[in-house]
Amino acid sequence: MSVWARMLRVGVVAAVALGLGLVVLPPALAADPPPSPNVHLFYYSWYGSPAGYGQYRHWQQGGHTPPGDVGANLYPTLGAYDSADYAGAVAQHMAWVKRSGAGVIVYSWWGQGSYEDQRAAGVLAAAAAQGIKVAWHLEPYAGRSAASTVADINYINSTYGASPGFYRDAAHGNRPAFYVFESLLISDWSAIAPLKATNIILAQTTDTSKVAGFGGMYTYDGIAGSTAPGWANAAAFCKANGLIWAPSVAPGYIDDRAVPGNTTPTVGRANGATYDLQWNNALGTATGGLPDWVSVTSFNEWHEGSSIEPASSTPPAGQGYQTFDGAYGLTGVAAETAYLDRTRYWATEFANRAGPGDVVPPSVPAGLTVTGKTATSVSLSWSPSVDNVAVVGYTVYREAGATDPVVASPTGTSTTITGLSPSTSYGFYVRARDAAGSFSGPSTTVTVVTDAQSPQANLAYQRPVTASTSNGGFPASNAVDGGAGSYWESANNVFPQTITVDLGAAQPVGRVVLKLPPSWGTRTQGIAVLGSTDNATFGTLAATAGRIFDPAAANTVTIPFPPGVARWVRLAIASNTGWPAGQIGEFEVYAGTPVDTDVPTVPANLISTGKTQTTISLSWSPSTDSSGIANYLVRQNGVLVGTPTGTTFTATGLTANTAYTFTVAAVDPPGNASGQSAPLTVTTSPVTPGNPNVVLGKPITCTGQTQTYVPANAVDGNANTYWESPTGAFPQWCVIDLGAVTTISRVVVKLPPSGSWATRTQTIALLGGTNGTSFTALTPPTAYTFNPATGNTVVITFTPTPVRYLRITFTTNSGWPAAQASEIEAYAS
């Protein structure tokens, strides 16, 4: 691993440690806890032997000849083992990790297809057998970049994310962890920023200026752990910015045999004093206080002499090996496991000092409601969430597809979102958060159409504005602040000058109104009005002309022009008779044309025209409006589920023998919506006896998930929730455990029936098995089309087959680069 460069004399460590009384410590204050998810051991699977790899690998480092002569100053109790000996050496490792009290190993990983990558699945399985989880240490392989790291993280999540040994931190959004070794080798890590919401990515540094885009910091350097340089500042920064702080501790360091002749400092173990000193630094108030995690360098980095893995008390003679004799007063075989047991002591001490922590997320916010709206804003409110400790705030999201942006983070239960576009449909949802950083699940989504823009509304008011130049304390923002007394002024004696306002969205424009402070004297400015929809190419709305500002007319100039469409409106100023600069006190933009504000009539006579176990068909009388009807908004239990243009609609993906309440509203072309119709409640048909959906609510595991679109959504009986796999990688699959061997002959796969889900084709194969490991094909890979016109539902039939485990494999999706399913159903017939 690293070549540590900070000098530390062994005698100083021992003297300081003994002076603090660190070698002999009192017992933990409480019974040993289960393996701690907050203690992480760096683990290496780069070793090979003739029995597994065909030759020795890594053990010979430094010109040595295994098995008796290895490149390490300590000799493993297990000898020169092979990292692919999963039933032997690796299984013993995981038993020892469990004994140490650590709950997580940080797996040294050297790239896709590497030696270590090929052994990852076996290590994951061995770890899972002992209840140990696996995080990832991303090493600096040749050609590593920020972009390749993004690809690596996505690869690891999709390849190994379904393993029961895959680590996700329940206290921090159930996200996996990735330590990036030697992160300072790359200066620009901006590519990883989009992964931060769903992954914890740690930089190896204490320099707080080098962690942009990362989710935390760690040190790895076991020598520096004795003096903790920069730890207090790094810990404070992480806590202030919601990042993970994971300082690294080591029992010692020596690499003389692995790297003969090098000058790397040596840090002796001092019979355990070094390890105790570094643990005290990791947990001590003066060096940052309790961290989120403590990372241990290392479990088995034998070359650097930092291992806590048992070292032989009787190593091969003649090689000058050290042993753990004397550690914590132990000798002989008893000393071999001294550092495992001391790690357990410190894991227990860490847990006792930290307390149980808060790993319970808040409840999901309920009752999300639109309390008001304008052409450019929407006001929302919701009922408060509850938490076992306390809810500290809420995060409001706008639905936008693959990534939903955060639009507000209020501490209370209401907010107003501004900067929206007129006559535009928006969907919003809310999640609660607590002080531990845990988020609730998302609320139901509320959909709202903003009001149409009034021709009397100033479209430029408080919108983003830029200018070619500004003079002193007269910035461009003064021109859109709503008051003519403040003003923008360009640099003097230079023409032309421009000032440009961003309206936020392309929309009709027909006039601008320009103002100067009313007390100023008369002046004429040569001004043209330009418009653009891309902020690159501007067309002329009004040609350059002398615009006279006269205090007798309140120094106000109105410039009408033929109606056009623009998002960016620009003034180009060529001259000014009153001052050698461009000057604007207020820059106002108006649509200039009347807007239809008539509201359609409320739809009447809402009735059900048919129903099944999973569908309800509706019809209603048409609404009327002076501009006609554009579409209708169908809501099911208050949630928008369809926008038909006609007066019929079929709700799909419903649950048998369940009551649903529907309302309908009409929308005209400008976006004016009527009130809701009278509600209609309809109960779906009951389940046909003897042919139930045999996978409803059953245990399901998948290759992974995106954001909150969890596998359980696919078997919850609700077609409006869905599972989505990690993006950009196929194949993806899910396995459902029916609980007992059951004969099935039909599988139904659904996507959300909402019209917002466009037609797409997914290639699907079905497999079945009785033991969870061996599967037989039920159907070959076949392209199936999901069409919202037919409920986004696909039915797959096959020869009746007895199975306990049903596996559904996805290999393509024309609508999104991931597998998607809102419901997977299986039937006997």
N, C-alpha and C positions, 0 to 999 in steps of 0.2 A: 504494500500500500504506500502511504506517503513516506517521504524522507523528512522527518521532523527536524527542525532547525533550532529549536530553543534549548540552550544548555541548562542542565540542572544536575547538580552534584548529588550522588547517592547519599553521602554523609549528611548533607543538609536536609534531605527528605526525611531520613531516619530520625535526625535530631529533632526536627520540627514536629514530626508525628509523635514521637515518644514524649516530647514536651507537652503536647496537647492531650496525652493519654488516649491515643486513638487505637492502639493495638488491642487493648483489653477493654471491651465495651460492655455495658450491661445488656441483658437480654431485651428483646423487643417488648414493647408495652402490651402487645396483644398477640393472640395466636397467629401463626403464619397464615397469610391469606393465600388464596389460589394464585396460580401464575399471573403476574401483573401485566396488564396490557400496556403499561407505561414504562416498563424496563425492556430495552431492546439490545440484543447481542449481535454484533457484526459477525457474520458466518461466511465461511469460504468453502466452496465445493470444487476447488481447482485441482485437487489431488488425484493422482492415478497410480495404479500398481499393475504388475503383469497379470494378476488374477482377473482384473476388471478391464483395464485400458489396454493391456498387452505390453505395457512398459511403465516404468515409473514416470510420473509427471509432477513437477514442482518440488518433490522431495530432494532432487539432486541439485537444487539451486545452490550456487556457490562452488560448483565443481565437486560435489559429494557423490558417494556411491551407496544408494540405499540397498537393503533395508536398514542395516545397522548404522550407517553413516548418512545422516540427513542434514539438509541446510537449515538447521535450527539449533539454538543453544539449550533447548529443553527437548526431551524425547517423549512422544506421546505414549500414554499407557497402552493404547491400541496399536502401537507400532506404525509403520508406514502404510496407512490404510488407503483404500480407494473410495472416492466420493460417490461412486455409483453402487457401493455396497449398501443398498437401502435396508435390507433385512438385518445387516450386521452393524457396521460402523455407524451408519446414519441413524438407524433406530436407536443405538446406544447414545448417540449425540442428543437426540430429542428427549430421551429419558433424563439425561444429565441437564439439559436446558430446563426441563420441568423441575428438577431438583433444585436448580439455582434460583427458582422463584420468578425468573423472567418469562413473560408470556409471548414474546415476539423475537424472532431472529430477523436480522436485516441481511438479505441474501445478496452476496456479491455477484453482479450480473454484468457480463461483458459484451452484450449485443445479441441481436437476433441470430440464431443458429450457432452461437458460440458453444464452447465446451460446457460452460456453466448453464447456458440456456437449455442444453440437452438433458441436464440433470435436474432441472428445476421441478418437473412434475413429480419425480420420485422423492425429492426432498419435501415437497408440499404434502405428499401423502404420508410420509413418515412423521412430519410435524403434526398433521391433523390427528394422527393416531394417539398422540400424547396431549392433545388440546393446545398445541402451540400454533401460533399464527406466523405468517411470512410477509414481511415488508421487503423493500427492494433497495439495493445499493447500486446506483447506476454509475458504472466505472468509465474512465476516460479512454475508451477504445479508439483506435486510429480512425480519424475522420468524424468523430462525434461533433455534433453541432446542436444548436437549440432546436432546429427543425427536426433533426434525427431523434432528439430526445422526446419530442412530442410524439413522433411515430413509435418510439420504443414504449412509451407509457401506454399508448393506445393498444399496442401489440400485447403487452403484458396483461392489461385489463381483459382483453378479449380472449387471450389464450389460457390464462390461469384464473381469471376472476370467478369462475364457477367452483373452484376447489374449496372444500370446507376449511382448508388451511390458509386461505387467502386473507390477509389482514385488512380490516377496515376499522377505523377508530370510531366507536359508537359515541364518544363524547364530542366529536367534531364532525358531525354530519355524515357519519358512516362512510368516510372516504378512505381509500387506500393511501399508503405512504410510500414515497420515493425520496431517498437520500441521494443527492447528486454530488459525487466525490469530485474534488478539484473543480468546483463550479467557477472559480475565478479564472480558469483558462479561457473562458468565453465571456466577452464583454457585453454582448447584447442578448439577453434572454427574453425579449418581448414576446417571442413565439409561444412561450409556455403560458402566458397570461390567460388565454381562454380555458385552460385546463384547471385553473385554480379552484373553480367552484365545485369540481367533482373529484379532485385529487389533492393530497397534501404533498407538496414538493418542497424539499428542504435544500437550502444552499449551505455549502461547507465554508463558513466564515463567521466572524464576529463583527465584520465591517457592515454597518447598517446601510451604507450607501450602495451595497452590492446585492441587494435582495429584491429589487423591483421585479414583480411578477411571481416571486416565490411565496410559499405558504409558511415558511419557517426557516430556522437556522440550527445547525449543529456544528461540532468542532472536529471530531474524530481524533485530533492530536492528543494522545495520552500523555505526552511530556508536559504540554502546556496546562493540562488538567491539574498539575500540582500547584500552579500559581494563579490559574484562572484569569489570564489577561483579557480584559474587555468583556468578561462574562456579565458583570453587573449591568453595563450599558446595553449589551445585546438582549439580556433578559427583560430589561425595562422597555426597550423598543418593541420587542415581540408582544409583551403584554399590552402596550398602548395601541398596537396596530392589529390585534387579533391574530397574531402569528404564533406558530409552535416554537417553543424554545426547548432544545434537546441537547444539552451539553454532554460531552463524551468523557468517560473516565476509563483509566487503564491501571492494571496492577504493576506494570513496569514496561521497560523497552530495552531490547538488546538484539542486534542483528549481525553480530560479528562473524558468525559462521555462514550466514546466507549471503552476506556481501563482504567478503574478506578485504581488509585494508581500508574500508570506508571510515569516515570521520564522524558519522552520525553519533550524537550523544547517547550515552547509555544511562538508563535510569533503573537502579536496582529495586527489587520488590521490598527490601527492608523487612522481610518476614511479614508482609501484609500492611506495613505502615503507609507505603505509597498508595495502595488501593484505598485505605481508609481516609487518607488525606484528600484524595480526589473526590471520593463520595461526599465527604463533608463540604467540600467546595461546591459540588453540584447542588446540594440541598441547603446550603447556608445562606442566611439573610444577607451577609456582607457581599456575597458574590452573585446576587440576583434573586435569592429566595427560591421557593419550590418551583422547579420547571414543570413543563407539561410531560416530558419524557426524560429519562436518562438513558443514553446510549453507551454501551460498554465496548471498548476496543481491547480485546475482542474475545469471541469464543474460541477461535482456532486459527488465528493468523500466526502460525508457528515460526515463520521466518523472522518476525520482528519481536518474538519473545513476549507478546502481550496476551497470550492465551489464558483463559480460565479453564479450558478443557483439561482434565486430569493429565499430569505429566508423570512419567514412570519414576518411581523411587529407586529403581535398580536399572538404569539405562545401560546400553551396551558399553563395555569398558573401552578405554583407550581413546575416546573421542572428546573428552573434556566436558561432557554434558553437565548442566546444572540440574537441580531438583527443587521441589517445593519444601524440602526439609526445613523445619523451623517456623513455617508459616502459621501464625496464630497459635504457637506453642505446640504444633503437631509435628510428628516425625514418621518416617517410613511410609507404609501404605496409607496410613491415616491422613498423611499430608497431601496425598495425590488429589483429593477432592476438596482441599481447604478453600480454594477460591470459588468453587461452586457454592459451598455452604456459606461463605462470607457474602457472596452476591445475594443469597437468599435472606441473610440478615439485613442487608441494606435495602432490598426490595420491600421487606416487611417494614423497616423503619420509614421508608418513603411513603408507603401506604398509610402507616399510622399518623405521620405528620400531615399528609394531605387530607385525611378523612375519606369518607366514601365518595365524595365528589357528586356532581350532578350530571347524570347521564340520561335523565328522563326528559324527552322533548315536551314542549307545551302542547296543549290540545289544539286542534284545527280551528281557526276562526270560523264562526258561523254567522249567518244572516247578512252576508255582504249585500249592500243595497246602494243604488244610485240615489243620492239625495238632492242632486241639482246638476245642471249642465248649461253651458253656453256654446257658442260656436267654436271656442278654443279651449274649453276646460270641462272637467267632469269632477263632481264631488262625490265621495264614497263614505260610507260608514259601515261598521260591523260590530258584532257582539264581542266582548273581551274573551280572550283565551285564558286558560288556567294552567298553572305549572306547579310542580312539587316544591319549587323554591320561589321563583318570581318571573313573570314575563317582563322583559325590559323594553320591548318595542315590537314593531311589525315591519315587514318588508312587502311593498306593493309591486307587483309585476304587470307588465303589459304583454299580452300574448302576441308573439311575433313569429312563431314557427320553431326552428331548431333551438334558438337561444332567446329566452324571454328577458328583455331588459328590465332592470329595477327602475321604477319611476318615482318612488317615494319611500322614506323610511321613518314614519312617524312613531312617536312613543305612545300616542293615544290611539283611539279607535275610529278616527276619521281623518280624511286628508282630501286635498283638492289637487288634481293633476292638471297642469297648465301646458301651454305650448302645443295644443292639439290642432288638427286641421278641421275646418268646417265640413258638415255633411259627411262625416266619416265614421264608420263603425269601428269600435274598439272593444277588446275584451280585457278585463282586469281580474286578478286574483290576489289573495293575501296569504302570507305565512307569518306566524308568530315566532319570536326568538327569545331565548332566555340568556341569563348572564354567562352561562357556560358555552354559549355559542351554538346551542342546539336549536334547530328549526323544526317547527311543526310541518305536517303535510300541507299541501295547498288547499285553500278554500275552494268552494265552487266558483266558477268563472261567471262574472256578470258582464253582459254585452250591452253596449249603449251606442247610439248614433248621436254625434254632436249636432248642435243646431246649425242651420244654414246661416251663412254670413250675411248680416244686414248691410245694405249699401251705405248706411250711416256709420258703420264701424270703421275705425282707423286701424287698418291691417298692420301698420308698422309700429304701433304702440309697444314700447319695451321689447321689440324684437332685436335679435343680434344685428349689429351694424358695424361696418368697417369703413375706413377712409384712406385715401391715397397718402395723406399726411395729416398731422394734427399739430397745433401750436400750443405749447405750454399747457395750461390747465383747462383747455377747451376741447375735450375729447369728443369723438363721434357719438358716444352714448348720450350726450346732452341733446342731440337732435331727435331722440325718440323717447324722451322721458316724460312727455305730456305737458311740458311748460315751455313757452316761448322765451321766458326770461333767461334761461340758460341756453348756451349755443355752442355749436362746433365751429372751429376756425382752422383752416388749413395753414400750412407753412406760408410765409409771406413772400411775395415777389416771384412766385412760380405758378404758372398756369400751363395746361389745364389741371384741375383738381377734381376728384370724384369722391362721392359718399354713396355707399351701397347698403341697402337693408335686405335682410333675409326674412321673407314672410312665413317661412316654415314649410310651405307646400305650394305647388303651382295652383293658382286660382285666378279668377277674373279680376282685372284691374281696369279702371276707366278714368281716373283723375288722381292728381297729387295736389296737396295743399302745403305751401311753404310759408314759414313765418320767421320773422326776426323780432328781437325785443321791441316792444311797442314804442319805447322812448327814443329809438335811434332815428337819425335823419334819413331823408330819401336817398335811395341808391338804386342802381340798375345792375343786375347780374346777368351775364349771358349763360343761360342754362338750357341743357337738353335733358330729356327723360328717356332712359333706356330700360329694357326689360330682358330677362333671360330665364330659362328653365333649368340650366345646368351650371350657371355661374362661370361659364367659359365663353359662350357666344352670346352677345347682346344685340338685340334689334332696337331700332329707334321707335319709341312710342310718341314722343313729341320732339320736333327738331329744335336746334339751338335758336333761341330768340332772347331779346332783351326783356327780362322780367323785372318790372318796376315795383320796388317795395316802398310804399308811401305811408308815413305815420298816420295820415288822414284816413287810410283804409286799414289801420291796425297792423301795418307792415306785413300784410298777408297777400299772397299771390296764389290763385287757383289755376292749375294747368289741366284742362280736360283733354282727352284724346280718344280716338276710336277704341272700343273695348278690345282688350287683348288678354292673354294668359301669361302670367309670370310668377316665378317664386322670388327672384332677386330683382329689385327695382333700384336703378342707379341714377343719380344726378351727375351730369358732367358739366362742370363750371369753367367757362372760358375767360371770364372777365368780371370785374367788380368796380364800379365807379366810386364807391364809397370807401374802399379799403383794399390794399393789394393782396387779397386772399379770398378764398371761398368761405362764405359764412351762411350757416343755416341754424336758426333757433329751434324750429320744429319741422320735421319731415314726416308728413302724413300721407298715407296711401289709402285709396278707397276703391271699392268695386265699381261704383259708378252706375250700376244697373239695378233695377228693382229685383227683389228676391221673393219667390213664392213662399209665404209663411202659412198658407192654409193647411190645416190638419185634416187628413182623411177621416171619413166616418168610421166608427168602430165596427168591426166585422160582427155580423149577427148570425143566429141560428147554427151555432157550432154543434155538430152531432158526430157520433161514431157510426161509420158505415160498415164496420167489420172488425174482427179481432181474432187473434190466435194466441198460442201460449207466449209468443215473443213479439207480436206486432199489434198495433192498433191503427186503424184507418180513420181519417177525419175528413169532414167537409164543412163548408160554411158559405154564407151568402156573401157576394162581393161587396167591397167597400167602394165609395165614390170619392173623387177629389177633382179639383179644377184642373190639375195637371196630369190626372190619371194615376194609376197605381203601379208602382215599380215591383213590389214584392210584399210578402207577408212574413211576419216573425212568429214562428210557432214555438211556444215555451212549454216544456214538460217539467212539472214540479218546480217552476220558476227559472229553469235553465233553458237557454235558447238551443233548440235541436234542429231547426230547419228554417229555410228562407225561400219557400216556393213562390213562383210567380203566379200560379193559379190558385184555385180555391179548394184544393185537396192536398192531403199529406198523409204519409204512413210512417208512424214511429216504429222503429225496429230495435232489435237487441234488448228487448224487455224481458222481465222475469215472470214466469208463469204464476197465475193466481195472485197477482199483485195489483193494487190500485194506483193509478196514475192520474194526475190532474193536468189538464191542458188549457192554455189560453192562446188567442191569436190577436195580433195587431197588424195594421196595414201601414205601409211606407210609400210615400209618393216619390217621384224622381228627384226632387231637391233634398230628400232625406227627412221630411217631416213625418213623424210617426203618430198614429192614432193611439187612443187609449186601448187597454186590453179588453178583449171580449169577456163575456160572462164565462166563468170557469166551467169545464166539463170534466167529471171524474169517471174513468172507465177502468174496470178490472179485467186483466188478461185472463184467458182461458186457463183452467187448471191443468196440471201435468197429467198426461195420459198414463194411467196405472200400468206398471210393468215395463215401461220404456223410458226411464229417467236419464238425465245427463249424468253419466257415472263419474265424471271428473270434476264436477262442481265442488269447489272448496277443497279439493285434494292438494296434498303437498306437491310443489312444483319447483324445479331448479332449472336455471338457464345459464347460458354461457356468459351472461353479464347483463347490465342494464344501463340506460342513459338517464341521468338525473333521477327524478322520482318515479319513473315509469317502470315499476317493479314487476317481477314475474307473477306475483300473486294476482295482479290485475287481470291476467288472462283466464283465471278460473273463478272470478268473484261473482259471476252472473250478471255483470253490468257492462254492457257493450260500450258505454261512454268512457270507461277507464281502459287503459291499454298498457301492454308491455312493449318496450322498445329496447333492442339490443344496442351495444356499443356501435358507433358508426364507422363506416369505412372498412369493414372486414367481414368476409363471408368464408365458410358457412357459419351460421349461428343456429343454436338448437335449444329446445326445452324438453325436459323429461318430467312426466306426471306419474306419480305413484297412485294407482287406483286402490291400494290397500289390500287387495286380494286378486287372484287370477279371475278375470271377467272376460266373457266373449263379447267382442264389439265388431261392428261391420260398417259403421258410419261415423265420420268425423266432420264437424262443422267448424270453420274458422271465420271469425268476424273481425272487421275493423269498425271504428266508431261510425255510426250511421249519419252523423252530421254532414250536411252538404259541403262543409269546409274541407272534407277529405276527398280529394279528387280521385278519379279512377287510377288504379295502379295494378301492376301484375307482379306477383311473387311466385318464385319457383319453390315448391314444397314437396318433400318426401316424408312418408310416414313409416315408422318402424315400431316393432313391438317386441317385448321380451318378458321373461318371467323372473329374472334374477337381478335386474338392474345393471348388468354388465355386458350381457350378450343380447344383441338385437337382430331381428329378422325383418326384411323389408315387407311392409304391407302394401305400399304403393311406390312406384318409381318417381324420381324427381319430375314434376310436371308444373308447367306455368298455369297459374290460376288467376283470373281477373276479378278484382274487387271493384264493383261499380256502385256508387251511391244510389243510382236509380233502382238497384235491386237490393238495397239495404247493406251494401258492402259485405256481403255474405257469400262464402264458398262452401259447397257440400262435397265431400270426398267419400265415395263408397268403395268397399273392397270385400273380399271373401271373409265371412265370419271367422274370427281368430281369437283364441284365448290369450290374453295378455294381463300382466300386472303393471308393467311399465310401458307407457306410450311415449314415444319420442317423435317430435316433429322438427324436421330440419329445413332451414331456409337457406337458399343459395343465391337468390337474386331478389331485388325489389326495384321496380322501375320508378317508383314514386319517391323513394328516400333511400339513402345508402345505409340502411339498417333493416333488420327483421322487425316486423310489427304485427301484433295480434291483440285485439281487445277481448276476444273470447275464444277459447278452444273448448269445444264440446265433443263428447263421445257417447255413442248410443249403441245398444245391442242391435237395433234394426232401424 
